[in-house]
Amino acid sequence: MPKMKTKAAARKRFTFTGTGKIKRKHAYHSHILTKKETTQKRNLDHTALVSRDDEKRVKRMLLA
C-alpha cells in the first residue's frame, strides 16, 4: 500500500510552531481592501493559531 500524501492545500496554509501548535493566516486580507479600515487590515496581517477544536482535523491533513 502506498504512503499517505500530505494534503497540498493544507501544506500551503499551515505551519507548525516550535511547541507544536499550528499557525494560520487571517482571511479577508487579499482583495477589496479599499473599504476596510487601516486598523482592520493591520490586525488581519498578523498570524493566528488554529483553534483547539480544529487542531485534530488540520494535523490529520498535514501528517497523513
PQR file of N, CA, C, O and H, with PARSE charges and radii, in Angstrom:
ATOM      1  N   MET A   1       0.843  -1.178   0.000 -0.4000 1.5000
ATOM      2  CA  MET A   1       0.000   0.000   0.000 -0.0000 2.0000
ATOM      3  C   MET A   1       0.894   1.249   0.000  0.5500 1.7000
ATOM      4  O   MET A   1       1.865   1.304   0.754 -0.5500 1.4000
ATOM      5  N   PRO A   2       0.581   2.252  -0.834 -0.5600 1.5000
ATOM      6  CA  PRO A   2       1.446   3.433  -0.904  0.2800 2.0000
ATOM      7  C   PRO A   2       1.332   4.307   0.336  0.5500 1.7000
ATOM      8  O   PRO A   2       0.406   4.174   1.136 -0.5500 1.4000
ATOM      9  N   LYS A   3       2.295   5.200   0.467 -0.4000 1.5000
ATOM     10  CA  LYS A   3       2.280   6.137   1.587 -0.0000 2.0000
ATOM     11  C   LYS A   3       1.110   7.108   1.447  0.5500 1.7000
ATOM     12  O   LYS A   3       0.661   7.411   0.341 -0.5500 1.4000
ATOM     13  H   LYS A   3       3.047   5.308  -0.183  0.4000 1.0000
ATOM     14  N   MET A   4       0.629   7.585   2.589 -0.4000 1.5000
ATOM     15  CA  MET A   4      -0.403   8.614   2.571 -0.0000 2.0000
ATOM     16  C   MET A   4       0.270   9.957   2.255  0.5500 1.7000
ATOM     17  O   MET A   4       1.314  10.282   2.820 -0.5500 1.4000
ATOM     18  H   MET A   4       0.994   7.339   3.487  0.4000 1.0000
ATOM     19  N   LYS A   5      -0.329  10.722   1.359 -0.4000 1.5000
ATOM     20  CA  LYS A   5       0.242  12.015   0.996 -0.0000 2.0000
ATOM     21  C   LYS A   5      -0.329  13.114   1.888  0.5500 1.7000
ATOM     22  O   LYS A   5      -1.488  13.068   2.299 -0.5500 1.4000
ATOM     23  H   LYS A   5      -1.178  10.458   0.900  0.4000 1.0000
ATOM     24  N   THR A   6       0.521  14.107   2.177 -0.4000 1.5000
ATOM     25  CA  THR A   6       0.056  15.306   2.863 -0.0000 2.0000
ATOM     26  C   THR A   6      -0.847  16.071   1.912  0.5500 1.7000
ATOM     27  O   THR A   6      -0.575  16.128   0.713 -0.5500 1.4000
ATOM     28  H   THR A   6       1.463  14.144   1.844  0.4000 1.0000
ATOM     29  N   LYS A   7      -1.919  16.661   2.428 -0.4000 1.5000
ATOM     30  CA  LYS A   7      -2.801  17.475   1.599 -0.0000 2.0000
ATOM     31  C   LYS A   7      -2.047  18.734   1.184  0.5500 1.7000
ATOM     32  O   LYS A   7      -1.587  19.493   2.037 -0.5500 1.4000
ATOM     33  H   LYS A   7      -2.141  16.615   3.402  0.4000 1.0000
ATOM     34  N   ALA A   8      -1.919  18.957  -0.120 -0.4000 1.5000
ATOM     35  CA  ALA A   8      -1.133  20.080  -0.628 -0.0000 2.0000
ATOM     36  C   ALA A   8      -1.740  21.414  -0.213  0.5500 1.7000
ATOM     37  O   ALA A   8      -1.006  22.360   0.073 -0.5500 1.4000
ATOM     38  H   ALA A   8      -2.293  18.340  -0.812  0.4000 1.0000
ATOM     39  N   ALA A   9      -3.055  21.505  -0.176 -0.4000 1.5000
ATOM     40  CA  ALA A   9      -3.703  22.762   0.215 -0.0000 2.0000
ATOM     41  C   ALA A   9      -3.389  23.098   1.667  0.5500 1.7000
ATOM     42  O   ALA A   9      -3.151  24.261   1.994 -0.5500 1.4000
ATOM     43  H   ALA A   9      -3.651  20.736  -0.408  0.4000 1.0000
ATOM     44  N   ALA A  10      -3.386  22.103   2.535 -0.4000 1.5000
ATOM     45  CA  ALA A  10      -3.075  22.330   3.946 -0.0000 2.0000
ATOM     46  C   ALA A  10      -1.604  22.684   4.127  0.5500 1.7000
ATOM     47  O   ALA A  10      -1.265  23.523   4.962 -0.5500 1.4000
ATOM     48  H   ALA A  10      -3.579  21.159   2.269  0.4000 1.0000
ATOM     49  N   ARG A  11      -0.737  22.055   3.356 -0.4000 1.5000
ATOM     50  CA  ARG A  11       0.695  22.326   3.462 -0.0000 2.0000
ATOM     51  C   ARG A  11       0.994  23.796   3.146  0.5500 1.7000
ATOM     52  O   ARG A  11       1.880  24.398   3.752 -0.5500 1.4000
ATOM     53  H   ARG A  11      -1.012  21.374   2.678  0.4000 1.0000
ATOM     54  N   LYS A  12       0.246  24.371   2.188 -0.4000 1.5000
ATOM     55  CA  LYS A  12       0.472  25.765   1.811 -0.0000 2.0000
ATOM     56  C   LYS A  12      -0.076  26.740   2.846  0.5500 1.7000
ATOM     57  O   LYS A  12       0.398  27.873   2.924 -0.5500 1.4000
ATOM     58  H   LYS A  12      -0.474  23.882   1.696  0.4000 1.0000
ATOM     59  N   ARG A  13      -1.055  26.334   3.639 -0.4000 1.5000
ATOM     60  CA  ARG A  13      -1.769  27.268   4.512 -0.0000 2.0000
ATOM     61  C   ARG A  13      -1.347  27.237   5.974  0.5500 1.7000
ATOM     62  O   ARG A  13      -1.551  28.219   6.688 -0.5500 1.4000
ATOM     63  H   ARG A  13      -1.440  25.414   3.576  0.4000 1.0000
ATOM     64  N   PHE A  14      -0.766  26.138   6.434 -0.4000 1.5000
ATOM     65  CA  PHE A  14      -0.474  25.994   7.862 -0.0000 2.0000
ATOM     66  C   PHE A  14       0.997  25.692   8.079  0.5500 1.7000
ATOM     67  O   PHE A  14       1.646  25.042   7.260 -0.5500 1.4000
ATOM     68  H   PHE A  14      -0.601  25.341   5.854  0.4000 1.0000
ATOM     69  N   THR A  15       1.515  26.186   9.218 -0.4000 1.5000
ATOM     70  CA  THR A  15       2.874  25.846   9.629 -0.0000 2.0000
ATOM     71  C   THR A  15       2.863  25.540  11.118  0.5500 1.7000
ATOM     72  O   THR A  15       2.007  26.028  11.855 -0.5500 1.4000
ATOM     73  H   THR A  15       0.988  26.715   9.883  0.4000 1.0000
ATOM     74  N   PHE A  16       3.811  24.736  11.551 -0.4000 1.5000
ATOM     75  CA  PHE A  16       3.921  24.383  12.957 -0.0000 2.0000
ATOM     76  C   PHE A  16       4.834  25.370  13.673  0.5500 1.7000
ATOM     77  O   PHE A  16       5.813  25.850  13.101 -0.5500 1.4000
ATOM     78  H   PHE A  16       4.507  24.340  10.952  0.4000 1.0000
ATOM     79  N   THR A  17       4.507  25.670  14.928 -0.4000 1.5000
ATOM     80  CA  THR A  17       5.399  26.461  15.769 -0.0000 2.0000
ATOM     81  C   THR A  17       6.394  25.509  16.418  0.5500 1.7000
ATOM     82  O   THR A  17       6.309  24.292  16.252 -0.5500 1.4000
ATOM     83  H   THR A  17       3.712  25.281  15.393  0.4000 1.0000
ATOM     84  N   GLY A  18       7.331  26.076  17.153 -0.4000 1.5000
ATOM     85  CA  GLY A  18       8.328  25.250  17.824 -0.0000 2.0000
ATOM     86  C   GLY A  18       7.731  24.358  18.893  0.5500 1.7000
ATOM     87  O   GLY A  18       8.278  23.298  19.195 -0.5500 1.4000
ATOM     88  H   GLY A  18       7.400  27.065  17.288  0.4000 1.0000
ATOM     89  N   THR A  19       6.608  24.778  19.471 -0.4000 1.5000
ATOM     90  CA  THR A  19       5.989  23.979  20.534 -0.0000 2.0000
ATOM     91  C   THR A  19       4.936  23.014  20.002  0.5500 1.7000
ATOM     92  O   THR A  19       4.305  22.298  20.781 -0.5500 1.4000
ATOM     93  H   THR A  19       6.163  25.640  19.226  0.4000 1.0000
ATOM     94  N   GLY A  20       4.735  22.985  18.672 -0.4000 1.5000
ATOM     95  CA  GLY A  20       3.801  22.028  18.101 -0.0000 2.0000
ATOM     96  C   GLY A  20       2.418  22.571  17.810  0.5500 1.7000
ATOM     97  O   GLY A  20       1.556  21.840  17.321 -0.5500 1.4000
ATOM     98  H   GLY A  20       5.247  23.566  18.039  0.4000 1.0000
ATOM     99  N   LYS A  21       2.192  23.850  18.103 -0.4000 1.5000
ATOM    100  CA  LYS A  21       0.911  24.451  17.747 -0.0000 2.0000
ATOM    101  C   LYS A  21       0.909  24.752  16.246  0.5500 1.7000
ATOM    102  O   LYS A  21       1.955  24.712  15.598 -0.5500 1.4000
ATOM    103  H   LYS A  21       2.893  24.443  18.500  0.4000 1.0000
ATOM    104  N   ILE A  22      -0.257  25.050  15.706 -0.4000 1.5000
ATOM    105  CA  ILE A  22      -0.373  25.259  14.269 -0.0000 2.0000
ATOM    106  C   ILE A  22      -0.749  26.715  14.000  0.5500 1.7000
ATOM    107  O   ILE A  22      -1.738  27.225  14.526 -0.5500 1.4000
ATOM    108  H   ILE A  22      -1.107  25.083  16.232  0.4000 1.0000
ATOM    109  N   LYS A  23       0.065  27.373  13.165 -0.4000 1.5000
ATOM    110  CA  LYS A  23      -0.190  28.760  12.811 -0.0000 2.0000
ATOM    111  C   LYS A  23      -1.017  28.823  11.536  0.5500 1.7000
ATOM    112  O   LYS A  23      -0.943  27.939  10.683 -0.5500 1.4000
ATOM    113  H   LYS A  23       0.868  26.959  12.737  0.4000 1.0000
ATOM    114  N   ARG A  24      -1.812  29.894  11.424 -0.4000 1.5000
ATOM    115  CA  ARG A  24      -2.612  30.137  10.230 -0.0000 2.0000
ATOM    116  C   ARG A  24      -2.632  31.631   9.959  0.5500 1.7000
ATOM    117  O   ARG A  24      -2.266  32.435  10.816 -0.5500 1.4000
ATOM    118  H   ARG A  24      -1.872  30.612  12.117  0.4000 1.0000
ATOM    119  N   LYS A  25      -3.065  31.993   8.759 -0.4000 1.5000
ATOM    120  CA  LYS A  25      -3.226  33.400   8.417 -0.0000 2.0000
ATOM    121  C   LYS A  25      -4.694  33.763   8.497  0.5500 1.7000
ATOM    122  O   LYS A  25      -5.564  32.895   8.412 -0.5500 1.4000
ATOM    123  H   LYS A  25      -3.362  31.340   8.063  0.4000 1.0000
ATOM    124  N   HIS A  26      -4.968  35.050   8.662 -0.4000 1.5000
ATOM    125  CA  HIS A  26      -6.343  35.522   8.685 -0.0000 2.0000
ATOM    126  C   HIS A  26      -6.910  35.593   7.269  0.5500 1.7000
ATOM    127  O   HIS A  26      -6.174  35.786   6.302 -0.5500 1.4000
ATOM    128  H   HIS A  26      -4.261  35.754   8.732  0.4000 1.0000
ATOM    129  N   ALA A  27      -8.205  35.437   7.165 -0.4000 1.5000
ATOM    130  CA  ALA A  27      -8.899  35.617   5.896 -0.0000 2.0000
ATOM    131  C   ALA A  27      -9.200  37.101   5.692  0.5500 1.7000
ATOM    132  O   ALA A  27      -8.938  37.922   6.572 -0.5500 1.4000
ATOM    133  H   ALA A  27      -8.803  35.280   7.950  0.4000 1.0000
ATOM    134  N   TYR A  28      -9.744  37.433   4.543 -0.4000 1.5000
ATOM    135  CA  TYR A  28     -10.196  38.794   4.200 -0.0000 2.0000
ATOM    136  C   TYR A  28      -9.066  39.801   4.083  0.5500 1.7000
ATOM    137  O   TYR A  28      -9.269  40.989   4.335 -0.5500 1.4000
ATOM    138  H   TYR A  28      -9.957  36.767   3.828  0.4000 1.0000
ATOM    139  N   HIS A  29      -7.887  39.349   3.708 -0.4000 1.5000
ATOM    140  CA  HIS A  29      -6.774  40.285   3.572 -0.0000 2.0000
ATOM    141  C   HIS A  29      -6.147  40.222   2.184  0.5500 1.7000
ATOM    142  O   HIS A  29      -5.000  40.633   2.009 -0.5500 1.4000
ATOM    143  H   HIS A  29      -7.722  38.384   3.503  0.4000 1.0000
ATOM    144  N   SER A  30      -6.877  39.716   1.203 -0.4000 1.5000
ATOM    145  CA  SER A  30      -6.279  39.563  -0.122 -0.0000 2.0000
ATOM    146  C   SER A  30      -6.824  40.539  -1.151  0.5500 1.7000
ATOM    147  O   SER A  30      -6.091  40.927  -2.060 -0.5500 1.4000
ATOM    148  H   SER A  30      -7.808  39.382   1.346  0.4000 1.0000
ATOM    149  N   HIS A  31      -8.066  40.948  -1.046 -0.4000 1.5000
ATOM    150  CA  HIS A  31      -8.620  41.888  -2.022 -0.0000 2.0000
ATOM    151  C   HIS A  31      -9.778  42.666  -1.393  0.5500 1.7000
ATOM    152  O   HIS A  31     -10.202  42.377  -0.273 -0.5500 1.4000
ATOM    153  H   HIS A  31      -8.662  40.633  -0.307  0.4000 1.0000
ATOM    154  N   ILE A  32     -10.278  43.649  -2.127 -0.4000 1.5000
ATOM    155  CA  ILE A  32     -11.303  44.592  -1.659 -0.0000 2.0000
ATOM    156  C   ILE A  32     -10.825  45.245  -0.348  0.5500 1.7000
ATOM    157  O   ILE A  32     -11.518  45.217   0.669 -0.5500 1.4000
ATOM    158  H   ILE A  32      -9.934  43.884  -3.037  0.4000 1.0000
ATOM    159  N   LEU A  33      -9.646  45.819  -0.407 -0.4000 1.5000
ATOM    160  CA  LEU A  33      -9.053  46.400   0.791 -0.0000 2.0000
ATOM    161  C   LEU A  33      -9.363  47.882   0.943  0.5500 1.7000
ATOM    162  O   LEU A  33      -9.082  48.465   1.991 -0.5500 1.4000
ATOM    163  H   LEU A  33      -9.084  45.842  -1.233  0.4000 1.0000
ATOM    164  N   THR A  34      -9.939  48.504  -0.088 -0.4000 1.5000
ATOM    165  CA  THR A  34     -10.164  49.948  -0.018 -0.0000 2.0000
ATOM    166  C   THR A  34     -11.248  50.304   0.977  0.5500 1.7000
ATOM    167  O   THR A  34     -11.193  51.370   1.590 -0.5500 1.4000
ATOM    168  H   THR A  34     -10.167  48.031  -0.939  0.4000 1.0000
ATOM    169  N   LYS A  35     -12.221  49.446   1.152 -0.4000 1.5000
ATOM    170  CA  LYS A  35     -13.314  49.767   2.077 -0.0000 2.0000
ATOM    171  C   LYS A  35     -13.036  49.339   3.513  0.5500 1.7000
ATOM    172  O   LYS A  35     -13.840  49.612   4.404 -0.5500 1.4000
ATOM    173  H   LYS A  35     -12.266  48.580   0.655  0.4000 1.0000
ATOM    174  N   LYS A  36     -11.923  48.678   3.747 -0.4000 1.5000
ATOM    175  CA  LYS A  36     -11.603  48.230   5.100 -0.0000 2.0000
ATOM    176  C   LYS A  36     -10.746  49.278   5.809  0.5500 1.7000
ATOM    177  O   LYS A  36      -9.918  49.949   5.193 -0.5500 1.4000
ATOM    178  H   LYS A  36     -11.270  48.456   3.023  0.4000 1.0000
ATOM    179  N   GLU A  37     -10.961  49.398   7.096 -0.4000 1.5000
ATOM    180  CA  GLU A  37     -10.202  50.349   7.900 -0.0000 2.0000
ATOM    181  C   GLU A  37      -8.742  49.902   8.012  0.5500 1.7000
ATOM    182  O   GLU A  37      -8.430  48.714   7.930 -0.5500 1.4000
ATOM    183  H   GLU A  37     -11.634  48.852   7.596  0.4000 1.0000
ATOM    184  N   THR A  38      -7.870  50.874   8.200 -0.4000 1.5000
ATOM    185  CA  THR A  38      -6.444  50.580   8.346 -0.0000 2.0000
ATOM    186  C   THR A  38      -6.196  49.661   9.527  0.5500 1.7000
ATOM    187  O   THR A  38      -5.359  48.761   9.452 -0.5500 1.4000
ATOM    188  H   THR A  38      -8.124  51.839   8.267  0.4000 1.0000
ATOM    189  N   THR A  39      -6.920  49.880  10.619 -0.4000 1.5000
ATOM    190  CA  THR A  39      -6.756  49.038  11.809 -0.0000 2.0000
ATOM    191  C   THR A  39      -7.133  47.599  11.515  0.5500 1.7000
ATOM    192  O   THR A  39      -6.448  46.671  11.945 -0.5500 1.4000
ATOM    193  H   THR A  39      -7.601  50.610  10.680  0.4000 1.0000
ATOM    194  N   GLN A  40      -8.218  47.411  10.785 -0.4000 1.5000
ATOM    195  CA  GLN A  40      -8.646  46.057  10.461 -0.0000 2.0000
ATOM    196  C   GLN A  40      -7.610  45.363   9.586  0.5500 1.7000
ATOM    197  O   GLN A  40      -7.270  44.204   9.825 -0.5500 1.4000
ATOM    198  H   GLN A  40      -8.775  48.164  10.435  0.4000 1.0000
ATOM    199  N   LYS A  41      -7.104  46.067   8.572 -0.4000 1.5000
ATOM    200  CA  LYS A  41      -6.101  45.476   7.691 -0.0000 2.0000
ATOM    201  C   LYS A  41      -4.830  45.135   8.453  0.5500 1.7000
ATOM    202  O   LYS A  41      -4.212  44.100   8.207 -0.5500 1.4000
ATOM    203  H   LYS A  41      -7.380  47.009   8.378  0.4000 1.0000
ATOM    204  N   ARG A  42      -4.438  46.010   9.384 -0.4000 1.5000
ATOM    205  CA  ARG A  42      -3.233  45.752  10.174 -0.0000 2.0000
ATOM    206  C   ARG A  42      -3.414  44.526  11.061  0.5500 1.7000
ATOM    207  O   ARG A  42      -2.498  43.716  11.198 -0.5500 1.4000
ATOM    208  H   ARG A  42      -4.940  46.851   9.584  0.4000 1.0000
ATOM    209  N   ASN A  43      -4.583  44.388  11.657 -0.4000 1.5000
ATOM    210  CA  ASN A  43      -4.834  43.227  12.513 -0.0000 2.0000
ATOM    211  C   ASN A  43      -4.922  41.938  11.721  0.5500 1.7000
ATOM    212  O   ASN A  43      -4.536  40.881  12.218 -0.5500 1.4000
ATOM    213  H   ASN A  43      -5.327  45.046  11.545  0.4000 1.0000
ATOM    214  N   LEU A  44      -5.424  42.007  10.496 -0.4000 1.5000
ATOM    215  CA  LEU A  44      -5.507  40.807   9.656 -0.0000 2.0000
ATOM    216  C   LEU A  44      -4.143  40.350   9.167  0.5500 1.7000
ATOM    217  O   LEU A  44      -3.989  39.206   8.740 -0.5500 1.4000
ATOM    218  H   LEU A  44      -5.738  42.866  10.092  0.4000 1.0000
ATOM    219  N   ASP A  45      -3.153  41.233   9.225 -0.4000 1.5000
ATOM    220  CA  ASP A  45      -1.826  40.914   8.727 -0.0000 2.0000
ATOM    221  C   ASP A  45      -1.085  39.945   9.640  0.5500 1.7000
ATOM    222  O   ASP A  45      -0.192  39.229   9.187 -0.5500 1.4000
ATOM    223  H   ASP A  45      -3.279  42.163   9.572  0.4000 1.0000
ATOM    224  N   HIS A  46      -1.445  39.916  10.919 -0.4000 1.5000
ATOM    225  CA  HIS A  46      -0.758  39.042  11.876 -0.0000 2.0000
ATOM    226  C   HIS A  46      -1.210  37.593  11.699  0.5500 1.7000
ATOM    227  O   HIS A  46      -2.291  37.322  11.176 -0.5500 1.4000
ATOM    228  H   HIS A  46      -2.171  40.498  11.287  0.4000 1.0000
ATOM    229  N   THR A  47      -0.371  36.681  12.141 -0.4000 1.5000
ATOM    230  CA  THR A  47      -0.758  35.272  12.122 -0.0000 2.0000
ATOM    231  C   THR A  47      -1.550  34.944  13.380  0.5500 1.7000
ATOM    232  O   THR A  47      -1.483  35.661  14.379 -0.5500 1.4000
ATOM    233  H   THR A  47       0.507  36.901  12.566  0.4000 1.0000
ATOM    234  N   ALA A  48      -2.294  33.857  13.314 -0.4000 1.5000
ATOM    235  CA  ALA A  48      -3.083  33.402  14.453 -0.0000 2.0000
ATOM    236  C   ALA A  48      -2.838  31.910  14.628  0.5500 1.7000
ATOM    237  O   ALA A  48      -2.201  31.275  13.788 -0.5500 1.4000
ATOM    238  H   ALA A  48      -2.348  33.275  12.503  0.4000 1.0000
ATOM    239  N   LEU A  49      -3.340  31.362  15.706 -0.4000 1.5000
ATOM    240  CA  LEU A  49      -3.222  29.929  15.950 -0.0000 2.0000
ATOM    241  C   LEU A  49      -4.533  29.246  15.594  0.5500 1.7000
ATOM    242  O   LEU A  49      -5.610  29.815  15.770 -0.5500 1.4000
ATOM    243  H   LEU A  49      -3.858  31.878  16.389  0.4000 1.0000
ATOM    244  N   VAL A  50      -4.434  28.035  15.098 -0.4000 1.5000
ATOM    245  CA  VAL A  50      -5.621  27.240  14.811 -0.0000 2.0000
ATOM    246  C   VAL A  50      -6.304  26.919  16.133  0.5500 1.7000
ATOM    247  O   VAL A  50      -5.641  26.618  17.125 -0.5500 1.4000
ATOM    248  H   VAL A  50      -3.559  27.572  14.955  0.4000 1.0000
ATOM    249  N   SER A  51      -7.617  26.983  16.144 -0.4000 1.5000
ATOM    250  CA  SER A  51      -8.348  26.744  17.388 -0.0000 2.0000
ATOM    251  C   SER A  51      -8.176  25.290  17.835  0.5500 1.7000
ATOM    252  O   SER A  51      -7.880  24.399  17.039 -0.5500 1.4000
ATOM    253  H   SER A  51      -8.156  27.227  15.338  0.4000 1.0000
ATOM    254  N   ARG A  52      -8.370  25.093  19.112 -0.4000 1.5000
ATOM    255  CA  ARG A  52      -8.178  23.756  19.702 -0.0000 2.0000
ATOM    256  C   ARG A  52      -9.124  22.732  19.080  0.5500 1.7000
ATOM    257  O   ARG A  52      -8.774  21.559  18.950 -0.5500 1.4000
ATOM    258  H   ARG A  52      -8.610  25.816  19.759  0.4000 1.0000
ATOM    259  N   ASP A  53     -10.328  23.178  18.692 -0.4000 1.5000
ATOM    260  CA  ASP A  53     -11.304  22.259  18.114 -0.0000 2.0000
ATOM    261  C   ASP A  53     -10.903  21.799  16.720  0.5500 1.7000
ATOM    262  O   ASP A  53     -11.261  20.696  16.308 -0.5500 1.4000
ATOM    263  H   ASP A  53     -10.612  24.131  18.797  0.4000 1.0000
ATOM    264  N   ASP A  54     -10.162  22.631  15.989 -0.4000 1.5000
ATOM    265  CA  ASP A  54      -9.784  22.293  14.615 -0.0000 2.0000
ATOM    266  C   ASP A  54      -8.406  21.650  14.515  0.5500 1.7000
ATOM    267  O   ASP A  54      -8.029  21.163  13.449 -0.5500 1.4000
ATOM    268  H   ASP A  54      -9.871  23.527  16.324  0.4000 1.0000
ATOM    269  N   GLU A  55      -7.654  21.642  15.604 -0.4000 1.5000
ATOM    270  CA  GLU A  55      -6.282  21.142  15.539 -0.0000 2.0000
ATOM    271  C   GLU A  55      -6.205  19.693  15.064  0.5500 1.7000
ATOM    272  O   GLU A  55      -5.346  19.355  14.250 -0.5500 1.4000
ATOM    273  H   GLU A  55      -7.960  22.037  16.470  0.4000 1.0000
ATOM    274  N   LYS A  56      -7.078  18.852  15.556 -0.4000 1.5000
ATOM    275  CA  LYS A  56      -7.031  17.445  15.189 -0.0000 2.0000
ATOM    276  C   LYS A  56      -7.253  17.263  13.694  0.5500 1.7000
ATOM    277  O   LYS A  56      -6.569  16.469  13.047 -0.5500 1.4000
ATOM    278  H   LYS A  56      -7.775  19.127  16.218  0.4000 1.0000
ATOM    279  N   ARG A  57      -8.220  18.011  13.148 -0.4000 1.5000
ATOM    280  CA  ARG A  57      -8.518  17.914  11.728 -0.0000 2.0000
ATOM    281  C   ARG A  57      -7.361  18.392  10.860  0.5500 1.7000
ATOM    282  O   ARG A  57      -7.047  17.780   9.839 -0.5500 1.4000
ATOM    283  H   ARG A  57      -8.775  18.656  13.673  0.4000 1.0000
ATOM    284  N   VAL A  58      -6.729  19.487  11.270 -0.4000 1.5000
ATOM    285  CA  VAL A  58      -5.619  20.035  10.493 -0.0000 2.0000
ATOM    286  C   VAL A  58      -4.409  19.123  10.594  0.5500 1.7000
ATOM    287  O   VAL A  58      -3.722  18.906   9.595 -0.5500 1.4000
ATOM    288  H   VAL A  58      -6.984  19.984  12.099  0.4000 1.0000
ATOM    289  N   LYS A  59      -4.131  18.584  11.773 -0.4000 1.5000
ATOM    290  CA  LYS A  59      -2.998  17.678  11.919 -0.0000 2.0000
ATOM    291  C   LYS A  59      -3.161  16.432  11.061  0.5500 1.7000
ATOM    292  O   LYS A  59      -2.187  15.918  10.511 -0.5500 1.4000
ATOM    293  H   LYS A  59      -4.689  18.760  12.584  0.4000 1.0000
ATOM    294  N   ARG A  60      -4.393  15.949  10.949 -0.4000 1.5000
ATOM    295  CA  ARG A  60      -4.634  14.783  10.108 -0.0000 2.0000
ATOM    296  C   ARG A  60      -4.347  15.082   8.642  0.5500 1.7000
ATOM    297  O   ARG A  60      -3.871  14.215   7.909 -0.5500 1.4000
ATOM    298  H   ARG A  60      -5.184  16.367  11.396  0.4000 1.0000
ATOM    299  N   MET A  61      -4.638  16.316   8.211 -0.4000 1.5000
ATOM    300  CA  MET A  61      -4.338  16.700   6.833 -0.0000 2.0000
ATOM    301  C   MET A  61      -2.834  16.854   6.610  0.5500 1.7000
ATOM    302  O   MET A  61      -2.325  16.529   5.537 -0.5500 1.4000
ATOM    303  H   MET A  61      -5.024  17.021   8.806  0.4000 1.0000
ATOM    304  N   LEU A  62      -2.127  17.349   7.627 -0.4000 1.5000
ATOM    305  CA  LEU A  62      -0.701  17.625   7.459 -0.0000 2.0000
ATOM    306  C   LEU A  62       0.165  16.388   7.690  0.5500 1.7000
ATOM    307  O   LEU A  62       1.178  16.208   7.014 -0.5500 1.4000
ATOM    308  H   LEU A  62      -2.541  17.613   8.499  0.4000 1.0000
ATOM    309  N   LEU A  63      -0.212  15.559   8.611 -0.4000 1.5000
ATOM    310  CA  LEU A  63       0.649  14.433   8.993 -0.0000 2.0000
ATOM    311  C   LEU A  63       0.175  13.108   8.425  0.5500 1.7000
ATOM    312  O   LEU A  63       0.563  12.048   8.918 -0.5500 1.4000
ATOM    313  H   LEU A  63      -1.034  15.705   9.161  0.4000 1.0000
ATOM    314  N   ALA A  64      -0.662  13.152   7.391 -0.4000 1.5000
ATOM    315  CA  ALA A  64      -1.206  11.908   6.831 -0.0000 2.0000
ATOM    316  C   ALA A  64      -0.119  11.073   6.197  0.5500 1.7000
ATOM    317  O   ALA A  64      -0.396   9.992   5.676 -0.5500 1.4000
ATOM    318  H   ALA A  64      -0.977  14.012   6.990  0.4000 1.0000
TER
END
